[in-house]
């Protein structure tokens, strides 16, 4: 029998890896009972692809069964593709698994498209299904599997794998070809000990089960060997077991120090040793704050000590750990004013990013069960988003969405963490007020300038309205400087080996190279923060100051240069030879020029 396992991702991204489908394939391939009798294949698609094309490609593999990983973001596309397949090949059995299938299985079964649904952890369940079908048995519902003819059987529980070591690794078995993907989704454990009402993660499954450290080490060694660049750790709370978390971080430090890891953590399990370990590797953390109002959090079964939360974040900041925070708007008994207060609280902690989402009431969650109690009005189909509550009107939800979009643009995409508070302390605005003004400013006219220029223009207008226009120039320098650092870091290091350099050589900038003209001495500008902008302009002398920002082996560096060498770098255009540039600038070839060119090539300024 031929099984096609289908993953339809949101978009092409480092997180677009078919881990769930690959786990099923690993289990099918490793089953001695099914060996030689079942062949499974992985298919990757994206939600913006044409459903007709997706269906055609699936059908071209002549499958007997087609399984879909179904999530909020792809449910509509899955329905379209499944409908096309069913019309053209009725003999094919379709089935579905994934978060949406687990949370809302009967909705999928009632569509009439799917022969069965895999509910919960499907690795063992899919092997049992295939074993039964190969034996010629009629498939019946059992734990983890609901069949089409039994769509009202509410007693069917989700599949649960007690011993995760029984699940083969899709990496170590070679099911996932790592070179095909820009990032890796990595499971270290399953389950969640917490009972957040809006989350499906721990509903009915209180235990946390863990993959062995031996397996984790072997996978890490494989990631390093295959040149993996970034890894998204899927554990709901990576640091719940602090001792184990520290062991894994030391393992990463030893085996794969260059890979970037993203962890979900909770602040209550952070201590200084853990923060130091996070700081010692290439990683970033994401922390679910959700709200700064403890009474609102209590409504969704979350607890937080505001003072301790601040203290734990201060530890991360002390050790220079990169972290982001999450907020949710539309929570029961929250308000637009409460959401603004949460933004202010979160941004004052200076996270690297602040991700904001509307609340969704997912079927199968505790919040779904209590939605009527809180009189919540929400979408009854995917993505189940809250439309309004008694305290959060439709208009408030709209305003929150606009504020969240402005925050994402100005703060997250605009990399404003390093300098936003220099502006806020000067103009005496809260973060939410400032971002609210930015949201309204964007509406005034169509603004098509690059984001960096939009940030600077808005800053200038805010300062001008408060008669502080003279502060704009140093603030613009700071914004441009920080933008250059971020851009250079993102671009990475350009390493091109050259056997020889002569007058005919044509050079160009390394991908992380930026020439930056400042109006003040860089050393003086970097003191802003220690002194206020207002005090800075009292003593600082304006003076054109040009520097080159570049990525030197993954580390961003800034180098002031003499005018002659700045002029040379400005003349490098990827078209003219060294001799032509030297001649146009009247630079004599010398030991000094050779030394400068060598420096530029070794450091990645030029390639």
C-alpha positions as CSV (number, residue, x, y, z in Angstrom):
1,X,0.0,0.0,0.0
2,X,1.2,3.5,-0.9
3,X,0.6,6.3,1.6
4,X,1.1,10.0,0.8
5,X,1.7,12.1,3.9
6,X,0.8,15.7,3.1
7,X,2.1,18.9,4.9
8,X,0.7,22.2,3.8
9,X,2.8,24.9,5.4
10,X,1.8,28.6,5.9
11,X,4.6,29.8,3.7
12,X,8.2,29.0,2.8
13,X,10.2,29.7,6.0
14,X,12.8,28.1,8.3
15,X,9.9,26.6,10.2
16,X,8.4,24.9,7.2
17,X,9.5,21.3,8.0
18,X,7.1,18.4,7.9
19,X,8.0,17.0,11.3
20,X,4.6,15.5,12.2
21,X,4.4,13.7,8.9
22,X,8.0,12.6,9.1
23,X,7.4,11.1,12.6
24,X,4.6,9.0,11.1
25,X,6.8,7.9,8.2
26,X,9.6,6.9,10.6
27,X,7.2,4.7,12.6
28,X,5.7,3.1,9.4
29,X,9.2,2.5,8.0
30,X,10.5,1.0,11.3
31,X,7.6,-1.4,11.8
32,X,8.6,-5.0,11.1
33,X,5.0,-6.0,10.4
34,X,4.7,-3.4,7.7
35,X,8.1,-3.7,6.2
36,X,7.8,-4.4,2.4
37,X,4.0,-4.0,2.5
38,X,3.7,-0.3,3.1
39,X,5.5,2.5,1.3
40,X,5.0,6.1,2.5
41,X,6.1,9.4,1.0
42,X,6.3,13.0,2.3
43,X,4.9,15.9,0.3
44,X,5.6,19.6,1.2
45,X,3.2,22.3,-0.1
46,X,2.3,25.9,0.9
47,X,-1.0,27.5,1.6
48,X,-0.6,30.0,-1.3
49,X,-0.3,27.2,-3.8
50,X,-3.2,26.3,-6.1
51,X,-5.3,23.5,-4.7
52,X,-5.7,22.0,-8.1
53,X,-2.0,21.8,-8.6
54,X,-1.5,20.3,-5.1
55,X,-4.2,17.6,-5.8
56,X,-2.7,16.8,-9.2
57,X,0.8,16.2,-7.7
58,X,-0.6,14.0,-4.9
59,X,-2.6,11.9,-7.4
60,X,0.5,11.5,-9.7
61,X,2.0,9.3,-7.0
62,X,-0.9,6.8,-7.2
63,X,-1.5,6.6,-3.5
64,X,-3.9,4.2,-1.8
65,X,-4.2,6.5,1.3
66,X,-3.6,10.2,1.6
67,X,-3.0,11.7,5.1
68,X,-3.1,15.4,5.9
69,X,-1.6,17.3,8.8
70,X,-4.4,19.7,9.6
71,X,-3.9,23.0,11.5
72,X,-5.7,26.3,11.8
73,X,-3.8,27.9,8.9
74,X,-4.3,25.1,6.4
75,X,-7.8,23.7,7.1
76,X,-9.5,25.5,4.2
77,X,-6.8,24.4,1.7
78,X,-6.9,20.8,3.0
79,X,-10.7,20.7,2.5
80,X,-10.3,22.0,-1.1
81,X,-7.5,19.5,-2.0
82,X,-9.4,16.6,-0.3
83,X,-12.6,17.5,-2.2
84,X,-10.7,17.4,-5.6
85,X,-9.0,14.1,-4.8
86,X,-12.3,12.5,-3.7
87,X,-14.0,13.6,-6.9
88,X,-11.3,12.2,-9.1
89,X,-10.3,9.0,-7.2
90,X,-13.0,7.7,-4.9
91,X,-11.1,4.6,-4.1
92,X,-8.4,6.6,-2.2
93,X,-8.9,6.7,1.5
94,X,-8.2,10.1,3.0
95,X,-7.4,10.6,6.7
96,X,-6.3,13.6,8.8
97,X,-4.2,14.2,11.9
98,X,-2.6,17.2,13.6
99,X,-3.8,19.9,16.0
100,X,-7.0,20.7,14.3
101,X,-7.9,17.0,13.8
102,X,-7.2,16.4,17.5
103,X,-9.2,19.4,18.8
104,X,-12.1,19.2,16.4
105,X,-12.2,15.7,14.9
106,X,-16.0,15.4,14.4
107,X,-16.1,18.5,12.3
108,X,-13.6,17.0,9.9
109,X,-15.5,13.6,9.9
110,X,-18.8,15.3,9.2
111,X,-17.4,16.8,6.0
112,X,-17.6,13.3,4.5
113,X,-14.1,13.6,3.0
114,X,-12.1,11.5,5.5
115,X,-12.3,7.8,6.1
116,X,-10.7,8.2,9.6
117,X,-9.1,10.8,11.9
118,X,-6.0,10.3,13.9
119,X,-6.5,12.0,17.2
120,X,-3.5,12.8,19.4
121,X,0.0,11.3,19.0
122,X,-0.4,9.3,15.9
123,X,2.9,7.3,15.5
124,X,1.6,4.1,17.1
125,X,-2.0,4.6,15.9
126,X,-1.1,4.8,12.2
127,X,0.9,1.6,12.5
128,X,-2.1,-0.1,14.1
129,X,-4.4,1.2,11.3
130,X,-2.2,0.0,8.5
131,X,-1.7,-3.4,10.2
132,X,-5.5,-3.8,10.4
133,X,-6.1,-2.8,6.8
134,X,-3.4,-5.1,5.5
135,X,-5.0,-8.0,7.4
136,X,-8.3,-7.2,5.5
137,X,-10.1,-6.1,8.6
138,X,-12.8,-3.4,8.6
139,X,-11.4,-0.4,10.4
140,X,-13.2,0.5,13.7
141,X,-12.7,3.3,16.1
142,X,-10.2,2.8,18.9
143,X,-8.1,5.0,21.1
144,X,-6.6,7.7,18.9
145,X,-8.6,6.8,15.8
146,X,-12.1,7.7,14.8
147,X,-13.7,6.2,11.7
148,X,-16.2,7.8,9.3
149,X,-19.1,5.6,10.5
150,X,-18.5,6.4,14.2
151,X,-18.4,10.2,14.0
152,X,-20.5,10.7,17.1
153,X,-18.4,8.5,19.5
154,X,-17.4,11.2,22.0
155,X,-15.7,8.6,24.2
156,X,-12.7,8.1,21.9
157,X,-9.6,9.5,23.7
158,X,-6.5,10.9,22.1
159,X,-3.6,8.6,21.4
160,X,-0.9,8.9,24.0
161,X,2.7,7.4,23.8
162,X,4.0,6.8,27.3
163,X,7.5,5.8,26.2
164,X,8.9,8.3,23.6
165,X,11.9,6.0,23.0
166,X,9.6,3.8,21.0
167,X,9.2,6.5,18.4
168,X,12.0,6.5,15.9
169,X,13.9,9.7,15.2
170,X,13.1,11.1,11.7
171,X,16.5,12.7,11.7
172,X,18.6,9.6,12.7
173,X,16.6,7.3,10.4
174,X,17.2,9.7,7.4
175,X,13.5,10.2,6.8
176,X,14.1,14.0,6.9
177,X,16.8,15.2,4.5
178,X,18.2,18.1,6.5
179,X,19.8,19.7,3.4
180,X,16.3,20.4,2.0
181,X,15.3,22.7,4.8
182,X,16.4,26.1,6.1
183,X,15.6,25.3,9.7
184,X,14.8,22.3,12.0
185,X,11.8,21.7,14.2
186,X,13.0,19.7,17.2
187,X,11.2,17.8,19.9
188,X,12.9,17.2,23.2
189,X,9.8,16.3,25.1
190,X,6.0,16.1,24.9
191,X,3.3,17.3,27.2
192,X,2.9,20.4,29.4
193,X,2.4,20.5,33.2
194,X,0.4,23.7,33.0
195,X,-3.3,24.1,32.3
196,X,-3.6,27.4,30.4
197,X,-7.3,27.6,29.5
198,X,-6.7,28.9,25.9
199,X,-4.2,26.1,25.0
200,X,-4.8,22.6,23.9
201,X,-1.3,21.3,24.8
202,X,-2.0,19.8,28.1
203,X,-5.8,19.0,27.9
204,X,-6.2,15.5,29.3
205,X,-2.4,14.9,29.3
206,X,-0.8,16.3,32.5
207,X,2.5,14.4,32.2
208,X,5.7,15.5,30.5
209,X,7.5,12.8,28.7
210,X,11.1,13.2,27.5
211,X,13.3,11.9,24.8
212,X,16.6,10.5,26.1
213,X,19.7,12.6,26.4
214,X,21.5,10.0,24.3
215,X,19.1,10.5,21.4
216,X,19.3,14.3,21.8
217,X,23.0,14.2,21.7
218,X,23.0,12.0,18.5
219,X,20.6,14.4,16.8
220,X,22.7,17.4,17.8
221,X,25.8,15.8,16.3
222,X,23.9,15.2,13.1
223,X,22.6,18.8,13.0
224,X,26.2,20.0,13.4
225,X,27.5,17.6,10.8
226,X,24.9,18.6,8.2
227,X,25.4,22.3,8.7
228,X,22.0,23.1,10.2
229,X,21.7,26.9,10.7
230,X,18.8,27.2,13.1
231,X,16.7,25.0,15.3
232,X,13.2,25.7,16.7
233,X,12.7,23.7,20.0
234,X,9.1,22.7,20.2
235,X,8.9,22.0,24.0
236,X,6.1,24.0,25.6
237,X,8.4,24.9,28.5
238,X,12.0,24.0,27.8
239,X,13.3,24.9,31.2
240,X,10.5,23.2,33.3
241,X,13.2,20.7,34.4
242,X,16.0,23.0,35.1
243,X,18.6,20.3,35.7
244,X,17.9,18.6,32.4
245,X,17.7,22.0,30.6
246,X,21.2,22.9,31.8
247,X,22.6,19.5,30.7
248,X,21.2,20.1,27.2
249,X,22.5,23.6,27.0
250,X,26.0,22.4,28.0
251,X,25.6,19.7,25.3
252,X,24.8,22.4,22.7
253,X,27.7,24.5,23.9
254,X,30.1,21.6,23.3
255,X,28.6,20.1,20.1
256,X,26.9,22.8,18.1
257,X,27.9,26.3,19.3
258,X,27.3,28.0,15.9
259,X,23.7,26.8,15.4
260,X,21.0,29.3,16.5
261,X,18.3,27.8,18.8
262,X,14.9,29.2,19.7
263,X,13.4,28.1,23.1
264,X,10.0,28.6,24.7
265,X,10.6,29.2,28.4
266,X,8.9,30.4,31.6
267,X,10.5,33.0,33.8
268,X,9.8,31.2,37.1
269,X,12.3,28.5,36.2
270,X,15.1,30.9,35.3
271,X,18.1,31.3,37.6
272,X,21.5,32.9,37.1
273,X,23.2,29.7,36.1
274,X,20.6,29.0,33.5
275,X,20.8,32.6,32.2
276,X,24.6,32.3,31.9
277,X,24.2,29.0,29.9
278,X,21.7,30.7,27.6
279,X,24.1,33.5,27.1
280,X,27.0,31.1,26.3
281,X,25.3,29.7,23.2
282,X,23.7,31.2,20.1
283,X,20.0,31.3,21.1
284,X,17.0,33.4,21.7
285,X,14.1,32.8,24.1
286,X,10.4,33.4,23.7
287,X,8.3,34.0,26.9
288,X,4.5,33.9,27.1
289,X,3.5,36.9,29.2
290,X,0.0,37.2,27.6
291,X,-1.1,40.0,30.0
292,X,0.3,42.1,32.8
293,X,-3.0,42.0,34.7
294,X,-2.9,39.1,37.2
295,X,-6.7,39.0,37.5
296,X,-7.1,38.7,33.7
297,X,-4.5,35.9,33.7
298,X,-6.4,34.1,36.5
299,X,-9.4,33.8,34.1
300,X,-7.3,31.7,31.8
301,X,-5.7,29.7,34.6
302,X,-2.3,31.4,34.5
303,X,-0.6,32.9,37.6
304,X,2.1,35.5,37.6
305,X,4.0,37.4,40.3
306,X,4.7,40.8,38.6
307,X,7.7,41.6,40.8
308,X,9.3,38.2,40.3
309,X,8.7,38.4,36.6
310,X,10.6,41.6,36.4
311,X,13.4,40.2,38.5
312,X,13.8,37.2,36.2
313,X,13.8,39.3,33.1
314,X,16.4,41.5,34.7
315,X,18.6,38.5,35.1
316,X,18.3,37.7,31.4
317,X,19.1,41.4,30.5
318,X,22.1,41.3,32.9
319,X,23.7,38.4,31.0
320,X,22.7,39.7,27.6
321,X,20.3,36.9,26.7
322,X,18.1,37.7,23.7
323,X,14.4,37.2,24.5
324,X,11.0,38.0,23.2
325,X,7.6,38.2,24.8
326,X,4.1,37.3,23.8
327,X,0.8,39.1,24.5
328,X,-2.8,38.2,23.7
329,X,-5.6,40.7,23.3
330,X,-9.3,39.9,23.8
331,X,-8.7,37.8,26.9
332,X,-11.8,37.3,29.1
333,X,-12.6,40.4,31.2
334,X,-9.6,42.3,29.7
335,X,-10.1,45.7,28.1
336,X,-8.4,47.9,25.5
337,X,-7.0,49.9,28.3
338,X,-5.7,46.8,29.9
339,X,-4.1,45.7,26.7
340,X,-2.4,49.1,26.4
341,X,-1.1,48.7,29.9
342,X,0.3,45.2,29.0
343,X,2.1,46.7,26.0
344,X,3.6,49.3,28.3
345,X,4.7,46.8,30.8
346,X,6.2,44.4,28.2
347,X,8.1,47.0,26.2
348,X,9.6,48.6,29.4
349,X,11.3,45.2,29.9
350,X,13.0,45.8,26.5
351,X,12.4,42.5,24.8
352,X,14.1,41.9,21.5
353,X,10.6,41.4,20.0
354,X,7.0,41.6,21.3
355,X,4.6,39.3,19.4
356,X,0.9,40.1,19.8
357,X,-2.0,37.9,18.9
358,X,-5.8,38.0,19.2
359,X,-7.3,35.4,21.4
360,X,-8.7,32.3,19.7
361,X,-11.2,30.0,21.4
362,X,-10.0,26.6,20.2
363,X,-12.4,23.6,20.4
364,X,-11.3,21.2,23.1
365,X,-9.8,23.8,25.4
366,X,-11.0,24.8,28.8
367,X,-11.7,28.3,27.4
368,X,-14.0,26.7,24.8
369,X,-16.0,25.1,27.6
370,X,-16.3,28.4,29.6
371,X,-16.8,30.8,26.6
372,X,-20.5,31.2,27.4
373,X,-19.7,32.0,31.0
374,X,-17.5,34.9,29.9
375,X,-20.1,35.8,27.2
376,X,-17.4,35.6,24.5
377,X,-18.4,36.2,20.9
378,X,-15.9,34.3,18.6
379,X,-15.7,32.7,15.1
380,X,-17.1,29.2,15.1
381,X,-14.8,28.1,12.3
382,X,-11.0,28.4,11.9
383,X,-9.2,30.5,13.2
384,X,-11.8,30.7,16.0
385,X,-10.8,34.3,16.8
386,X,-12.6,36.3,19.5
387,X,-14.8,39.0,17.9
388,X,-15.9,40.7,21.1
389,X,-16.5,40.3,24.8
390,X,-18.6,42.4,27.2
391,X,-15.4,44.3,28.1
392,X,-13.7,44.3,24.7
393,X,-16.0,45.6,22.0
394,X,-15.7,44.9,18.2
395,X,-14.2,48.4,17.9
396,X,-11.7,47.7,20.7
397,X,-10.6,44.5,18.9
398,X,-10.1,46.5,15.7
399,X,-8.1,49.2,17.6
400,X,-6.0,46.5,19.2
401,X,-5.2,44.9,15.9
402,X,-4.1,48.3,14.5
403,X,-2.0,48.9,17.5
404,X,-0.5,45.4,17.3
405,X,0.3,46.0,13.6
406,X,2.0,49.3,14.4
407,X,4.0,47.7,17.2
408,X,5.1,44.9,14.9
409,X,6.2,47.3,12.2
410,X,8.0,49.9,14.3
411,X,9.4,47.8,17.1
412,X,9.8,44.3,15.8
413,X,10.6,44.8,12.1
414,X,12.2,48.2,12.8
415,X,14.5,46.7,15.4
416,X,13.8,49.5,17.8
417,X,14.7,47.7,21.1
418,X,18.0,49.5,21.3
419,X,16.8,53.1,21.0
420,X,13.0,53.4,21.4
421,X,13.2,54.4,25.1
422,X,15.6,57.2,24.2
423,X,12.7,58.8,22.4
424,X,10.1,57.9,24.9
425,X,11.9,59.4,27.9
426,X,12.5,62.6,25.8
427,X,8.9,63.1,24.7
428,X,7.3,61.7,27.9
429,X,5.0,59.3,26.1
430,X,4.2,55.7,27.1
431,X,5.0,53.0,24.6
432,X,1.4,52.4,23.7
433,X,0.7,56.1,23.2
434,X,3.7,56.5,21.0
435,X,2.8,53.5,18.9
436,X,-0.8,54.6,18.8
437,X,0.3,57.9,17.3
438,X,2.5,56.0,14.8
439,X,-0.5,53.9,13.7
440,X,-2.6,57.1,13.1
441,X,0.3,58.8,11.3
442,X,0.6,55.9,8.9
443,X,-3.0,56.4,7.8
444,X,-2.6,60.1,6.9
445,X,-1.2,59.4,3.5
446,X,0.2,56.6,1.5
447,X,3.8,56.1,2.8
448,X,6.0,54.0,0.6
449,X,9.4,54.9,2.0
450,X,11.6,52.2,3.5
451,X,10.8,51.4,7.1
452,X,14.0,53.1,8.4
453,X,13.0,56.4,6.8
454,X,9.5,56.1,8.1
455,X,10.8,55.6,11.7
456,X,13.1,58.7,11.3
457,X,10.3,60.8,9.7
458,X,7.9,60.0,12.5
459,X,10.5,60.6,15.2
460,X,11.2,64.0,13.6
461,X,7.5,65.0,13.6
462,X,7.0,63.9,17.2
463,X,10.0,66.0,18.3
464,X,8.9,69.0,16.2
465,X,5.5,69.0,17.8
466,X,7.2,69.3,21.2
467,X,9.6,72.0,20.0
468,X,12.5,69.6,20.3
469,X,13.5,69.6,16.6
470,X,17.2,70.1,17.4
471,X,17.2,66.6,19.1
472,X,16.3,65.0,15.8
473,X,19.7,64.9,14.2
474,X,21.5,62.9,16.9
475,X,18.5,60.6,17.3
476,X,18.5,60.0,13.5
477,X,22.2,59.1,13.8
478,X,21.4,56.6,16.5
479,X,18.6,55.0,14.5
480,X,20.7,54.7,11.4
481,X,23.6,53.3,13.4
482,X,21.4,50.6,15.0
483,X,19.8,49.8,11.7
484,X,23.3,49.2,10.1
485,X,24.3,46.9,13.0
486,X,21.1,44.8,12.6
487,X,21.3,44.7,8.8
488,X,24.9,43.6,8.9
489,X,24.2,40.9,11.5
490,X,21.3,39.6,9.4
491,X,23.4,39.6,6.2
492,X,26.1,37.4,7.6
493,X,29.8,37.0,6.7
494,X,30.9,37.0,3.1
495,X,33.9,34.8,2.8
496,X,35.4,34.5,-0.7
497,X,39.0,33.2,-1.1
498,X,41.1,35.0,-3.7
499,X,44.4,33.6,-4.8
500,X,45.8,36.9,-6.0
501,X,44.9,40.6,-6.2
502,X,46.1,42.9,-8.9
503,X,45.1,46.0,-10.8
504,X,42.5,44.1,-12.9
505,X,40.7,42.7,-9.9
506,X,37.1,43.9,-9.5
507,X,35.8,44.1,-6.0
508,X,32.4,44.6,-4.4
509,X,30.9,45.0,-0.9
510,X,30.5,42.0,1.4
511,X,26.8,41.3,2.1
512,X,27.1,42.7,5.6
513,X,29.0,45.9,4.6
514,X,27.4,49.3,5.1
515,X,28.9,52.8,4.9
516,X,27.4,55.1,7.4
517,X,27.7,58.9,7.6
518,X,27.0,60.3,11.1
519,X,26.8,63.9,12.2
520,X,28.5,63.4,15.6
521,X,31.5,61.4,16.8
522,X,30.4,57.8,17.3
523,X,31.9,57.5,20.8
524,X,29.8,60.5,21.8
525,X,26.6,59.1,20.3
526,X,27.1,55.9,22.2
527,X,27.0,57.8,25.5
528,X,23.3,58.6,24.9
529,X,21.5,56.5,27.4
530,X,24.1,57.3,30.0
531,X,23.1,61.0,29.4
532,X,19.8,62.2,28.0
533,X,19.4,63.5,24.4
534,X,18.6,66.9,26.0
535,X,22.0,67.0,27.8
536,X,23.8,65.5,24.8
537,X,23.0,68.4,22.5
538,X,24.2,70.9,25.1
539,X,27.9,69.8,24.8
540,X,28.1,67.6,21.6
541,X,29.8,69.2,18.6
542,X,28.5,68.3,15.2
543,X,31.1,66.8,13.0
544,X,30.8,64.6,10.0
545,X,32.0,61.2,10.9
546,X,32.0,58.3,8.5
547,X,32.4,54.7,9.5
548,X,32.1,51.2,7.8
549,X,29.9,48.6,9.5
550,X,30.7,45.0,8.5
551,X,30.2,41.4,9.4
552,X,33.5,39.9,10.4
553,X,33.1,36.1,10.7
554,X,29.6,36.5,12.2
555,X,30.5,39.4,14.5
556,X,29.4,42.9,13.6
557,X,32.3,45.4,13.7
558,X,32.4,49.2,13.2
559,X,35.5,50.9,11.9
560,X,36.1,54.6,11.5
561,X,38.3,55.3,8.5
562,X,40.3,58.2,7.0
563,X,38.6,60.2,4.3
564,X,40.9,58.6,1.6
565,X,39.7,55.1,2.4
566,X,36.1,56.1,2.9
567,X,36.3,57.6,-0.6
568,X,37.8,54.4,-1.9
569,X,35.0,52.3,-0.5
570,X,32.4,54.6,-1.9
571,X,34.0,54.2,-5.3
572,X,33.8,50.4,-5.2
573,X,30.9,49.5,-7.5
574,X,31.5,46.0,-8.7
575,X,32.2,47.2,-12.2
576,X,35.5,49.1,-12.1
577,X,38.9,47.5,-11.5
578,X,41.2,48.4,-8.7
579,X,43.5,50.3,-11.1
580,X,40.6,52.3,-12.4
581,X,39.4,53.2,-8.9
582,X,42.9,54.2,-7.8
583,X,43.4,56.3,-10.9
584,X,40.0,58.1,-10.5
585,X,40.9,59.0,-6.9
586,X,44.5,59.6,-7.6
587,X,45.6,57.1,-5.0
588,X,49.1,55.7,-5.4
589,X,49.5,51.9,-5.1
590,X,51.7,51.4,-2.0
591,X,52.3,49.2,0.9
592,X,49.6,51.1,2.8
593,X,47.0,50.5,0.0
594,X,47.9,46.8,-0.2
595,X,47.5,46.6,3.6
596,X,44.1,48.2,3.5
597,X,42.8,46.0,0.7
598,X,44.0,42.9,2.5
599,X,42.3,44.1,5.7
600,X,39.0,44.6,3.7
601,X,39.2,41.2,2.2
602,X,40.1,39.3,5.4
603,X,37.3,41.0,7.4
604,X,34.6,40.6,4.7
605,X,34.2,44.4,4.0
606,X,35.0,43.6,0.4
607,X,34.8,40.4,-1.6
